[in-house]
């Protein structure tokens, strides 16, 4: 049940985080004036890590729910742990090699 709720709440959170990233990019290049905190948000490493974490887990838990809804998978618990381990591995790999 956790992946279902995670996908439902992380979708709007992704919209907000990506919107902030785009808005802060406009502020960084000078298209939005008067918001200096917004331009520093674009280079904020914590925001990038949260965005990466939510994106990876949202994608793989969404794929898991898609496979379950199609009836292609019967062992939901094994698929949960598989998608969690793959997501964590992708996050650690991305953190090590891209940050």
Secondary structure, DSSP 8 states (H G I E B T S, - for coil): -HHHHHHHHHHHHHHHHHHHHHHHHHHHTTSS-S-HHHHHHHT-HHHHHHHHHHHHHHHHHHHHHHHHHHT--S-HHHHHHHHHHHHHHHHHHHHHHH-
